[in-house]
Amino acid sequence: MIRISLDKIMKAEGWDQKYVIEKTGLNRNTVKSLVANASTRIDFPTLNALCKNLGLTPSQIIEYTPDKEE
């Protein structure tokens, strides 16, 4: 399973959604969706804005966990 770890990063850094929106210039709904891990995709410009403006790498933002096989 692939998930966006923005919520974990924000908690660790003490950031709120308003801070991320102001620093990155991303739309409020985009940030809200990423934080809730409700997105089914992330565009390269969005990923670039998070990395460039928050000092992150893609591997910090995108987390992969193998699916449990039943």
C-alpha positions in Angstrom: 0.0 0.0 0.0 1.3 3.4 -0.9 0.2 6.3 1.4 1.1 10.0 1.8 2.9 10.6 5.1 2.3 14.4 5.2 0.2 14.0 8.4 3.0 12.3 10.3 5.5 14.9 9.1 3.3 17.8 10.1 2.8 16.3 13.6 6.6 15.7 14.0 7.4 19.3 12.9 4.5 21.0 14.7 3.0 22.3 11.4 -0.6 22.9 10.8 -2.4 22.9 7.4 -2.4 26.7 7.3 1.4 26.7 7.5 1.8 24.1 4.7 -0.7 26.0 2.5 1.2 29.3 3.0 4.7 27.8 2.5 3.8 25.7 -0.5 1.1 27.8 -2.3 -1.0 24.6 -2.7 -4.8 24.7 -2.7 -6.4 24.2 0.7 -8.4 21.2 -0.6 -5.2 19.6 -1.9 -3.5 19.8 1.4 -6.5 18.7 3.3 -6.8 15.6 1.0 -3.1 14.8 1.4 -3.2 15.1 5.2 -6.3 12.9 5.4 -4.6 10.4 3.0 -7.7 10.6 0.9 -5.8 11.2 -2.4 -5.5 8.4 -4.9 -2.7 10.2 -6.7 -0.2 13.1 -6.3 0.9 15.3 -9.2 4.6 16.0 -9.7 4.0 19.8 -9.3 2.4 19.2 -5.9 5.2 16.9 -4.9 7.7 19.4 -6.1 6.0 22.2 -4.1 6.1 20.1 -0.9 9.7 19.1 -1.4 11.0 22.5 -2.4 9.2 24.6 0.1 9.2 22.3 3.1 12.7 20.9 2.7 11.5 17.3 2.2 12.3 14.5 -0.2 9.8 12.4 -2.1 10.8 9.4 0.0 9.8 11.2 3.2 6.3 12.1 1.7 5.5 8.8 0.0 5.5 5.7 2.1 5.2 2.1 0.8 4.1 -0.8 2.9 3.6 -4.2 1.3 -0.1 -5.4 1.3 -0.9 -8.2 3.6 -1.7 -11.3 1.6 -4.6 -13.3 2.8 
